[in-house]
Amino acid sequence: MKNALVTGANRGLGFEASRQLAGAGFKVWLGARNEEKGKKAAATLQDEGLDVRYIFCDVARIVWTN
């Protein structure tokens, strides 16, 4: 199974990209800063039968390690 991480996916283009990728057979990790909105968006797509999971994602808070 292929995985995809979509950031800013609780609305707009990110949400639709998540829908399209999941519809194409990807397991989608729906990234959003707001937990409530992210979980709601993931639940909406799961109700459509798509393999989508919420993951907290704030690209402004990424910590890189070696």
All heavy atoms as a GROMACS GRO file, in nm:
protein
  505
    1MET      N    1   0.083  -0.118   0.000
    1MET     CA    2   0.000   0.000   0.000
    1MET      C    3   0.088   0.125   0.000
    1MET      O    4   0.186   0.132   0.073
    1MET     CB    5  -0.091   0.002   0.122
    1MET     CG    6  -0.160   0.134   0.139
    1MET     SD    7  -0.299   0.138   0.249
    1MET     CE    8  -0.408   0.028   0.168
    2LYS      N    9   0.051   0.220  -0.080
    2LYS     CA   10   0.122   0.348  -0.084
    2LYS      C   11   0.061   0.443   0.017
    2LYS      O   12  -0.060   0.443   0.039
    2LYS     CB   13   0.112   0.409  -0.223
    2LYS     CG   14   0.182   0.327  -0.329
    2LYS     CD   15   0.169   0.393  -0.464
    2LYS     CE   16   0.234   0.309  -0.572
    2LYS     NZ   17   0.220   0.369  -0.704
    3ASN      N   18   0.147   0.524   0.079
    3ASN     CA   19   0.104   0.623   0.176
    3ASN      C   20   0.124   0.762   0.120
    3ASN      O   21   0.217   0.786   0.043
    3ASN     CB   22   0.187   0.613   0.305
    3ASN     CG   23   0.151   0.490   0.383
    3ASN    OD1   24   0.057   0.491   0.461
    3ASN    ND2   25   0.226   0.383   0.363
    4ALA      N   26   0.038   0.855   0.160
    4ALA     CA   27   0.054   0.996   0.123
    4ALA      C   28   0.025   1.082   0.245
    4ALA      O   29  -0.070   1.056   0.320
    4ALA     CB   30  -0.044   1.032   0.011
    5LEU      N   31   0.108   1.184   0.266
    5LEU     CA   32   0.086   1.282   0.370
    5LEU      C   33   0.045   1.412   0.303
    5LEU      O   34   0.118   1.464   0.219
    5LEU     CB   35   0.212   1.304   0.454
    5LEU     CG   36   0.211   1.424   0.550
    5LEU    CD1   37   0.103   1.406   0.656
    5LEU    CD2   38   0.348   1.442   0.613
    6VAL      N   39  -0.071   1.462   0.339
    6VAL     CA   40  -0.121   1.588   0.284
    6VAL      C   41  -0.131   1.687   0.398
    6VAL      O   42  -0.203   1.663   0.495
    6VAL     CB   43  -0.258   1.570   0.215
    6VAL    CG1   44  -0.305   1.701   0.154
    6VAL    CG2   45  -0.252   1.461   0.108
    7THR      N   46  -0.059   1.798   0.388
    7THR     CA   47  -0.066   1.900   0.492
    7THR      C   48  -0.175   2.001   0.459
    7THR      O   49  -0.211   2.020   0.343
    7THR     CB   50   0.070   1.972   0.507
    7THR    OG1   51   0.102   2.038   0.385
    7THR    CG2   52   0.180   1.875   0.545
    8GLY      N   53  -0.228   2.064   0.563
    8GLY     CA   54  -0.336   2.159   0.542
    8GLY      C   55  -0.458   2.094   0.479
    8GLY      O   56  -0.527   2.152   0.396
    9ALA      N   57  -0.485   1.971   0.521
    9ALA     CA   58  -0.583   1.888   0.450
    9ALA      C   59  -0.723   1.892   0.509
    9ALA      O   60  -0.810   1.821   0.463
    9ALA     CB   61  -0.533   1.744   0.446
   10ASN      N   62  -0.746   1.975   0.608
   10ASN     CA   63  -0.880   1.977   0.667
   10ASN      C   64  -0.978   2.063   0.586
   10ASN      O   65  -1.098   2.064   0.615
   10ASN     CB   66  -0.876   2.027   0.812
   10ASN     CG   67  -0.822   2.168   0.825
   10ASN    OD1   68  -0.708   2.192   0.791
   10ASN    ND2   69  -0.903   2.259   0.875
   11ARG      N   70  -0.928   2.131   0.480
   11ARG     CA   71  -1.019   2.212   0.398
   11ARG      C   72  -0.955   2.240   0.262
   11ARG      O   73  -0.837   2.214   0.240
   11ARG     CB   74  -1.053   2.344   0.467
   11ARG     CG   75  -0.935   2.433   0.490
   11ARG     CD   76  -0.973   2.555   0.576
   11ARG     NE   77  -0.858   2.640   0.597
   11ARG     CZ   78  -0.833   2.750   0.528
   11ARG    NH1   79  -0.916   2.789   0.433
   11ARG    NH2   80  -0.726   2.822   0.553
   12GLY      N   81  -1.034   2.292   0.173
   12GLY     CA   82  -0.985   2.340   0.044
   12GLY      C   83  -0.914   2.237  -0.041
   12GLY      O   84  -0.956   2.121  -0.051
   13LEU      N   85  -0.804   2.283  -0.102
   13LEU     CA   86  -0.728   2.197  -0.194
   13LEU      C   87  -0.669   2.076  -0.124
   13LEU      O   88  -0.665   1.967  -0.181
   13LEU     CB   89  -0.617   2.277  -0.262
   13LEU     CG   90  -0.663   2.386  -0.359
   13LEU    CD1   91  -0.544   2.467  -0.407
   13LEU    CD2   92  -0.737   2.323  -0.476
   14GLY      N   93  -0.622   2.093   0.000
   14GLY     CA   94  -0.566   1.980   0.074
   14GLY      C   95  -0.669   1.873   0.100
   14GLY      O   96  -0.642   1.753   0.090
   15PHE      N   97  -0.791   1.915   0.132
   15PHE     CA   98  -0.900   1.820   0.156
   15PHE      C   99  -0.932   1.743   0.029
   15PHE      O  100  -0.944   1.620   0.030
   15PHE     CB  101  -1.024   1.894   0.208
   15PHE     CG  102  -1.139   1.803   0.239
   15PHE    CD1  103  -1.143   1.733   0.358
   15PHE    CD2  104  -1.245   1.790   0.151
   15PHE    CE1  105  -1.250   1.649   0.387
   15PHE    CE2  106  -1.352   1.707   0.179
   15PHE     CZ  107  -1.354   1.636   0.298
   16GLU      N  108  -0.943   1.815  -0.082
   16GLU     CA  109  -0.976   1.749  -0.209
   16GLU      C  110  -0.861   1.660  -0.257
   16GLU      O  111  -0.885   1.552  -0.312
   16GLU     CB  112  -1.013   1.851  -0.317
   16GLU     CG  113  -1.063   1.790  -0.445
   16GLU     CD  114  -1.186   1.700  -0.429
   16GLU    OE1  115  -1.269   1.722  -0.339
   16GLU    OE2  116  -1.198   1.604  -0.509
   17ALA      N  117  -0.737   1.702  -0.234
   17ALA     CA  118  -0.623   1.618  -0.269
   17ALA      C  119  -0.627   1.489  -0.189
   17ALA      O  120  -0.599   1.380  -0.242
   17ALA     CB  121  -0.493   1.692  -0.244
   18SER      N  122  -0.664   1.499  -0.062
   18SER     CA  123  -0.677   1.379   0.022
   18SER      C  124  -0.782   1.285  -0.034
   18SER      O  125  -0.762   1.164  -0.041
   18SER     CB  126  -0.712   1.420   0.166
   18SER     OG  127  -0.609   1.495   0.223
   19ARG      N  128  -0.894   1.341  -0.074
   19ARG     CA  129  -1.003   1.260  -0.132
   19ARG      C  130  -0.957   1.189  -0.259
   19ARG      O  131  -0.980   1.070  -0.277
   19ARG     CB  132  -1.124   1.348  -0.161
   19ARG     CG  133  -1.236   1.273  -0.232
   19ARG     CD  134  -1.353   1.361  -0.266
   19ARG     NE  135  -1.438   1.374  -0.149
   19ARG     CZ  136  -1.489   1.489  -0.106
   19ARG    NH1  137  -1.464   1.602  -0.168
   19ARG    NH2  138  -1.566   1.491   0.000
   20GLN      N  139  -0.890   1.263  -0.346
   20GLN     CA  140  -0.847   1.207  -0.474
   20GLN      C  141  -0.739   1.099  -0.454
   20GLN      O  142  -0.745   0.994  -0.519
   20GLN     CB  143  -0.793   1.318  -0.565
   20GLN     CG  144  -0.899   1.420  -0.606
   20GLN     CD  145  -1.006   1.360  -0.696
   20GLN    OE1  146  -0.976   1.282  -0.785
   20GLN    NE2  147  -1.130   1.398  -0.673
   21LEU      N  148  -0.643   1.125  -0.367
   21LEU     CA  149  -0.538   1.026  -0.342
   21LEU      C  150  -0.596   0.899  -0.280
   21LEU      O  151  -0.560   0.788  -0.320
   21LEU     CB  152  -0.430   1.086  -0.251
   21LEU     CG  153  -0.338   1.188  -0.318
   21LEU    CD1  154  -0.262   1.268  -0.212
   21LEU    CD2  155  -0.242   1.117  -0.412
   22ALA      N  156  -0.684   0.915  -0.182
   22ALA     CA  157  -0.745   0.798  -0.119
   22ALA      C  158  -0.829   0.720  -0.220
   22ALA      O  159  -0.828   0.597  -0.221
   22ALA     CB  160  -0.829   0.840   0.001
   23GLY      N  161  -0.897   0.793  -0.307
   23GLY     CA  162  -0.977   0.728  -0.411
   23GLY      C  163  -0.891   0.651  -0.510
   23GLY      O  164  -0.937   0.556  -0.573
   24ALA      N  165  -0.764   0.692  -0.522
   24ALA     CA  166  -0.670   0.624  -0.612
   24ALA      C  167  -0.596   0.510  -0.543
   24ALA      O  168  -0.506   0.450  -0.601
   24ALA     CB  169  -0.570   0.724  -0.668
   25GLY      N  170  -0.634   0.481  -0.418
   25GLY     CA  171  -0.577   0.366  -0.349
   25GLY      C  172  -0.469   0.395  -0.247
   25GLY      O  173  -0.412   0.303  -0.190
   26PHE      N  174  -0.439   0.521  -0.223
   26PHE     CA  175  -0.340   0.556  -0.122
   26PHE      C  176  -0.401   0.554   0.018
   26PHE      O  177  -0.520   0.582   0.034
   26PHE     CB  178  -0.287   0.698  -0.144
   26PHE     CG  179  -0.191   0.711  -0.258
   26PHE    CD1  180  -0.236   0.716  -0.389
   26PHE    CD2  181  -0.056   0.720  -0.235
   26PHE    CE1  182  -0.148   0.730  -0.494
   26PHE    CE2  183   0.034   0.734  -0.340
   26PHE     CZ  184  -0.013   0.738  -0.470
   27LYS      N  185  -0.321   0.519   0.118
   27LYS     CA  186  -0.358   0.544   0.257
   27LYS      C  187  -0.314   0.688   0.282
   27LYS      O  188  -0.197   0.721   0.267
   27LYS     CB  189  -0.287   0.451   0.354
   27LYS     CG  190  -0.322   0.480   0.497
   27LYS     CD  191  -0.262   0.378   0.592
   27LYS     CE  192  -0.318   0.401   0.731
   27LYS     NZ  193  -0.295   0.285   0.816
   28VAL      N  194  -0.408   0.774   0.316
   28VAL     CA  195  -0.378   0.916   0.330
   28VAL      C  196  -0.371   0.955   0.477
   28VAL      O  197  -0.459   0.923   0.557
   28VAL     CB  198  -0.486   1.001   0.258
   28VAL    CG1  199  -0.463   1.150   0.284
   28VAL    CG2  200  -0.485   0.972   0.109
   29TRP      N  201  -0.262   1.024   0.509
   29TRP     CA  202  -0.243   1.084   0.641
   29TRP      C  203  -0.281   1.230   0.625
   29TRP      O  204  -0.210   1.307   0.562
   29TRP     CB  205  -0.099   1.065   0.689
   29TRP     CG  206  -0.069   0.920   0.704
   29TRP    CD1  207  -0.015   0.837   0.610
   29TRP    CD2  208  -0.097   0.839   0.816
   29TRP    NE1  209  -0.006   0.709   0.658
   29TRP    CE2  210  -0.056   0.707   0.786
   29TRP    CE3  211  -0.152   0.864   0.942
   29TRP    CZ2  212  -0.069   0.602   0.875
   29TRP    CZ3  213  -0.165   0.759   1.031
   29TRP    CH2  214  -0.123   0.630   0.997
   30LEU      N  215  -0.398   1.266   0.680
   30LEU     CA  216  -0.455   1.399   0.666
   30LEU      C  217  -0.396   1.488   0.774
   30LEU      O  218  -0.429   1.475   0.891
   30LEU     CB  219  -0.608   1.389   0.678
   30LEU     CG  220  -0.689   1.514   0.652
   30LEU    CD1  221  -0.824   1.475   0.593
   30LEU    CD2  222  -0.708   1.595   0.778
   31GLY      N  223  -0.304   1.575   0.734
   31GLY     CA  224  -0.236   1.661   0.829
   31GLY      C  225  -0.306   1.793   0.849
   31GLY      O  226  -0.347   1.859   0.754
   32ALA      N  227  -0.322   1.830   0.978
   32ALA     CA  228  -0.385   1.958   1.012
   32ALA      C  229  -0.334   2.004   1.148
   32ALA      O  230  -0.302   1.922   1.232
   32ALA     CB  231  -0.537   1.944   1.014
   33ARG      N  232  -0.329   2.136   1.167
   33ARG     CA  233  -0.287   2.190   1.296
   33ARG      C  234  -0.397   2.181   1.400
   33ARG      O  235  -0.371   2.161   1.517
   33ARG     CB  236  -0.249   2.338   1.282
   33ARG     CG  237  -0.122   2.360   1.205
   33ARG     CD  238  -0.094   2.506   1.195
   33ARG     NE  239  -0.196   2.568   1.110
   33ARG     CZ  240  -0.198   2.695   1.075
   33ARG    NH1  241  -0.107   2.777   1.119
   33ARG    NH2  242  -0.292   2.741   0.996
   34ASN      N  243  -0.520   2.198   1.356
   34ASN     CA  244  -0.634   2.196   1.448
   34ASN      C  245  -0.689   2.055   1.458
   34ASN      O  246  -0.743   2.001   1.360
   34ASN     CB  247  -0.741   2.293   1.396
   34ASN     CG  248  -0.859   2.304   1.490
   34ASN    OD1  249  -0.933   2.207   1.509
   34ASN    ND2  250  -0.879   2.422   1.546
   35GLU      N  251  -0.675   1.995   1.576
   35GLU     CA  252  -0.715   1.855   1.594
   35GLU      C  253  -0.863   1.833   1.565
   35GLU      O  254  -0.900   1.737   1.496
   35GLU     CB  255  -0.681   1.809   1.735
   35GLU     CG  256  -0.714   1.664   1.760
   35GLU     CD  257  -0.674   1.616   1.898
   35GLU    OE1  258  -0.627   1.698   1.980
   35GLU    OE2  259  -0.689   1.496   1.924
   36GLU      N  260  -0.948   1.919   1.616
   36GLU     CA  261  -1.092   1.902   1.597
   36GLU      C  262  -1.130   1.905   1.449
   36GLU      O  263  -1.202   1.819   1.400
   36GLU     CB  264  -1.167   2.011   1.673
   36GLU     CG  265  -1.318   2.001   1.661
   36GLU     CD  266  -1.391   2.111   1.736
   36GLU    OE1  267  -1.332   2.172   1.827
   36GLU    OE2  268  -1.507   2.136   1.702
   37LYS      N  269  -1.078   2.004   1.376
   37LYS     CA  270  -1.109   2.017   1.234
   37LYS      C  271  -1.047   1.904   1.153
   37LYS      O  272  -1.108   1.853   1.059
   37LYS     CB  273  -1.061   2.151   1.181
   37LYS     CG  274  -1.140   2.268   1.236
   37LYS     CD  275  -1.088   2.400   1.186
   37LYS     CE  276  -1.165   2.517   1.244
   37LYS     NZ  277  -1.110   2.646   1.197
   38GLY      N  278  -0.926   1.862   1.190
   38GLY     CA  279  -0.860   1.753   1.120
   38GLY      C  280  -0.934   1.621   1.136
   38GLY      O  281  -0.954   1.547   1.040
   39LYS      N  282  -0.975   1.592   1.259
   39LYS     CA  283  -1.049   1.468   1.284
   39LYS      C  284  -1.184   1.469   1.213
   39LYS      O  285  -1.229   1.366   1.162
   39LYS     CB  286  -1.066   1.446   1.434
   39LYS     CG  287  -0.939   1.401   1.502
   39LYS     CD  288  -0.960   1.374   1.649
   39LYS     CE  289  -0.833   1.320   1.713
   39LYS     NZ  290  -0.852   1.293   1.857
   40LYS      N  291  -1.248   1.585   1.209
   40LYS     CA  292  -1.378   1.596   1.141
   40LYS      C  293  -1.361   1.573   0.991
   40LYS      O  294  -1.440   1.501   0.929
   40LYS     CB  295  -1.440   1.733   1.167
   40LYS     CG  296  -1.576   1.750   1.106
   40LYS     CD  297  -1.635   1.885   1.141
   40LYS     CE  298  -1.772   1.902   1.075
   40LYS     NZ  299  -1.830   2.033   1.101
   41ALA      N  300  -1.256   1.631   0.932
   41ALA     CA  301  -1.231   1.613   0.789
   41ALA      C  302  -1.200   1.467   0.758
   41ALA      O  303  -1.251   1.411   0.660
   41ALA     CB  304  -1.115   1.703   0.745
   42ALA      N  305  -1.118   1.404   0.842
   42ALA     CA  306  -1.085   1.263   0.820
   42ALA      C  307  -1.210   1.177   0.831
   42ALA      O  308  -1.230   1.085   0.751
   42ALA     CB  309  -0.980   1.217   0.921
   43ALA      N  310  -1.295   1.206   0.929
   43ALA     CA  311  -1.418   1.129   0.946
   43ALA      C  312  -1.510   1.143   0.825
   43ALA      O  313  -1.573   1.045   0.783
   43ALA     CB  314  -1.491   1.174   1.073
   44THR      N  315  -1.515   1.262   0.768
   44THR     CA  316  -1.597   1.284   0.649
   44THR      C  317  -1.551   1.194   0.535
   44THR      O  318  -1.633   1.129   0.467
   44THR     CB  319  -1.590   1.432   0.605
   44THR    OG1  320  -1.644   1.514   0.709
   44THR    CG2  321  -1.666   1.456   0.476
   45LEU      N  322  -1.420   1.186   0.514
   45LEU     CA  323  -1.367   1.103   0.406
   45LEU      C  324  -1.378   0.954   0.440
   45LEU      O  325  -1.404   0.872   0.352
   45LEU     CB  326  -1.222   1.142   0.376
   45LEU     CG  327  -1.206   1.284   0.322
   45LEU    CD1  328  -1.060   1.321   0.306
   45LEU    CD2  329  -1.282   1.302   0.192
   46GLN      N  330  -1.363   0.919   0.566
   46GLN     CA  331  -1.382   0.779   0.607
   46GLN      C  332  -1.526   0.736   0.582
   46GLN      O  333  -1.550   0.622   0.541
   46GLN     CB  334  -1.346   0.762   0.754
   46GLN     CG  335  -1.198   0.773   0.782
   46GLN     CD  336  -1.167   0.788   0.930
   46GLN    OE1  337  -1.256   0.796   1.014
   46GLN    NE2  338  -1.038   0.794   0.961
   47ASP      N  339  -1.621   0.828   0.604
   47ASP     CA  340  -1.762   0.797   0.578
   47ASP      C  341  -1.788   0.770   0.429
   47ASP      O  342  -1.887   0.706   0.394
   47ASP     CB  343  -1.853   0.911   0.626
   47ASP     CG  344  -1.863   0.919   0.777
   47ASP    OD1  345  -1.821   0.822   0.846
   47ASP    OD2  346  -1.910   1.023   0.826
   48GLU      N  347  -1.698   0.817   0.344
   48GLU     CA  348  -1.706   0.790   0.200
   48GLU      C  349  -1.637   0.657   0.165
   48GLU      O  350  -1.626   0.622   0.049
   48GLU     CB  351  -1.642   0.904   0.120
   48GLU     CG  352  -1.714   1.036   0.134
   48GLU     CD  353  -1.648   1.150   0.058
   48GLU    OE1  354  -1.562   1.123  -0.029
   48GLU    OE2  355  -1.683   1.265   0.085
   49GLY      N  356  -1.588   0.587   0.268
   49GLY     CA  357  -1.522   0.458   0.246
   49GLY      C  358  -1.375   0.469   0.212
   49GLY      O  359  -1.316   0.372   0.164
   50LEU      N  360  -1.315   0.585   0.239
   50LEU     CA  361  -1.175   0.608   0.203
   50LEU      C  362  -1.082   0.582   0.321
   50LEU      O  363  -1.120   0.602   0.437
   50LEU     CB  364  -1.158   0.751   0.152
   50LEU     CG  365  -1.242   0.785   0.028
   50LEU    CD1  366  -1.236   0.933  -0.003
   50LEU    CD2  367  -1.197   0.702  -0.091
   51ASP      N  368  -0.961   0.539   0.292
   51ASP     CA  369  -0.861   0.507   0.395
   51ASP      C  370  -0.784   0.633   0.429
   51ASP      O  371  -0.681   0.664   0.369
   51ASP     CB  372  -0.767   0.397   0.345
   51ASP     CG  373  -0.678   0.342   0.455
   51ASP    OD1  374  -0.693   0.383   0.572
   51ASP    OD2  375  -0.594   0.256   0.423
   52VAL      N  376  -0.838   0.709   0.524
   52VAL     CA  377  -0.781   0.838   0.564
   52VAL      C  378  -0.769   0.841   0.715
   52VAL      O  379  -0.862   0.803   0.786
   52VAL     CB  380  -0.871   0.955   0.516
   52VAL    CG1  381  -0.817   1.089   0.562
   52VAL    CG2  382  -0.887   0.952   0.365
   53ARG      N  383  -0.654   0.889   0.764
   53ARG     CA  384  -0.629   0.901   0.908
   53ARG      C  385  -0.579   1.042   0.937
   53ARG      O  386  -0.499   1.097   0.863
   53ARG     CB  387  -0.524   0.801   0.956
   53ARG     CG  388  -0.559   0.656   0.932
   53ARG     CD  389  -0.671   0.612   1.027
   53ARG     NE  390  -0.704   0.473   1.005
   53ARG     CZ  391  -0.805   0.430   0.934
   53ARG    NH1  392  -0.883   0.516   0.871
   53ARG    NH2  393  -0.831   0.301   0.921
   54TYR      N  394  -0.624   1.099   1.047
   54TYR     CA  395  -0.577   1.230   1.092
   54TYR      C  396  -0.441   1.219   1.158
   54TYR      O  397  -0.413   1.123   1.230
   54TYR     CB  398  -0.676   1.292   1.192
   54TYR     CG  399  -0.617   1.409   1.267
   54TYR    CD1  400  -0.600   1.532   1.206
   54TYR    CD2  401  -0.575   1.395   1.398
   54TYR    CE1  402  -0.543   1.638   1.272
   54TYR    CE2  403  -0.518   1.501   1.467
   54TYR     CZ  404  -0.503   1.622   1.404
   54TYR     OH  405  -0.445   1.726   1.471
   55ILE      N  406  -0.355   1.318   1.131
   55ILE     CA  407  -0.227   1.328   1.200
   55ILE      C  408  -0.201   1.477   1.226
   55ILE      O  409  -0.224   1.561   1.137
   55ILE     CB  410  -0.112   1.264   1.118
   55ILE    CG1  411   0.016   1.264   1.199
   55ILE    CG2  412  -0.095   1.331   0.985
   55ILE    CD1  413   0.128   1.181   1.136
   56PHE      N  414  -0.159   1.510   1.348
   56PHE     CA  415  -0.125   1.649   1.378
   56PHE      C  416  -0.006   1.690   1.293
   56PHE      O  417   0.095   1.618   1.286
   56PHE     CB  418  -0.091   1.668   1.526
   56PHE     CG  419  -0.041   1.806   1.556
   56PHE    CD1  420  -0.131   1.911   1.568
   56PHE    CD2  421   0.093   1.832   1.568
   56PHE    CE1  422  -0.085   2.040   1.593
   56PHE    CE2  423   0.140   1.959   1.593
   56PHE     CZ  424   0.050   2.064   1.606
   57CYS      N  425  -0.017   1.805   1.229
   57CYS     CA  426   0.092   1.852   1.143
   57CYS      C  427   0.093   2.004   1.141
   57CYS      O  428   0.000   2.067   1.092
   57CYS     CB  429   0.072   1.797   1.001
   57CYS     SG  430   0.207   1.841   0.890
   58ASP      N  431   0.198   2.060   1.196
   58ASP     CA  432   0.219   2.205   1.192
   58ASP      C  433   0.358   2.227   1.136
   58ASP      O  434   0.457   2.211   1.206
   58ASP     CB  435   0.205   2.265   1.331
   58ASP     CG  436   0.216   2.417   1.332
   58ASP    OD1  437   0.255   2.475   1.228
   58ASP    OD2  438   0.186   2.477   1.436
   59VAL      N  439   0.367   2.260   1.008
   59VAL     CA  440   0.497   2.271   0.943
   59VAL      C  441   0.583   2.382   1.002
   59VAL      O  442   0.705   2.382   0.984
   59VAL     CB  443   0.485   2.286   0.789
   59VAL    CG1  444   0.422   2.163   0.728
   59VAL    CG2  445   0.407   2.411   0.753
   60ALA      N  446   0.524   2.475   1.074
   60ALA     CA  447   0.602   2.580   1.139
   60ALA      C  448   0.671   2.528   1.265
   60ALA      O  449   0.759   2.594   1.319
   60ALA     CB  450   0.512   2.697   1.175
   61ARG      N  451   0.637   2.408   1.310
   61ARG     CA  452   0.693   2.352   1.433
   61ARG      C  453   0.774   2.226   1.409
   61ARG      O  454   0.798   2.149   1.500
   61ARG     CB  455   0.579   2.322   1.531
   61ARG     CG  456   0.501   2.447   1.568
   61ARG     CD  457   0.379   2.415   1.645
   61ARG     NE  458   0.413   2.397   1.785
   61ARG     CZ  459   0.329   2.352   1.877
   61ARG    NH1  460   0.208   2.315   1.841
   61ARG    NH2  461   0.366   2.340   2.001
   62ILE      N  462   0.820   2.205   1.288
   62ILE     CA  463   0.898   2.086   1.255
   62ILE      C  464   1.037   2.096   1.318
   62ILE      O  465   1.101   2.201   1.310
   62ILE     CB  466   0.911   2.066   1.102
   62ILE    CG1  467   0.773   2.033   1.044
   62ILE    CG2  468   1.011   1.958   1.068
   62ILE    CD1  469   0.772   2.023   0.894
   63VAL      N  470   1.080   1.989   1.378
   63VAL     CA  471   1.214   1.981   1.434
   63VAL      C  472   1.291   1.876   1.356
   63VAL      O  473   1.251   1.760   1.349
   63VAL     CB  474   1.209   1.943   1.583
   63VAL    CG1  475   1.350   1.928   1.639
   63VAL    CG2  476   1.129   2.045   1.661
   64TRP      N  477   1.402   1.916   1.293
   64TRP     CA  478   1.483   1.824   1.215
   64TRP      C  479   1.592   1.766   1.302
   64TRP      O  480   1.656   1.835   1.379
   64TRP     CB  481   1.546   1.896   1.096
   64TRP     CG  482   1.444   1.948   1.001
   64TRP    CD1  483   1.398   2.076   0.993
   64TRP    CD2  484   1.374   1.875   0.902
   64TRP    NE1  485   1.302   2.087   0.894
   64TRP    CE2  486   1.286   1.964   0.838
   64TRP    CE3  487   1.374   1.741   0.862
   64TRP    CZ2  488   1.201   1.926   0.734
   64TRP    CZ3  489   1.290   1.704   0.758
   64TRP    CH2  490   1.205   1.795   0.696
   65THR      N  491   1.612   1.636   1.290
   65THR     CA  492   1.720   1.571   1.363
   65THR      C  493   1.805   1.490   1.265
   65THR      O  494   1.757   1.453   1.158
   65THR     CB  495   1.665   1.476   1.472
   65THR    OG1  496   1.584   1.377   1.410
   65THR    CG2  497   1.583   1.554   1.575
   66ASN      N  498   1.926   1.462   1.303
   66ASN     CA  499   2.014   1.383   1.218
   66ASN      C  500   2.012   1.238   1.257
   66ASN      O  501   1.994   1.197   1.363
   66ASN     CB  502   2.158   1.433   1.226
   66ASN     CG  503   2.170   1.570   1.160
   66ASN    OD1  504   2.098   1.598   1.066
   66ASN    ND2  505   2.258   1.652   1.211
   0.00000   0.00000   0.00000
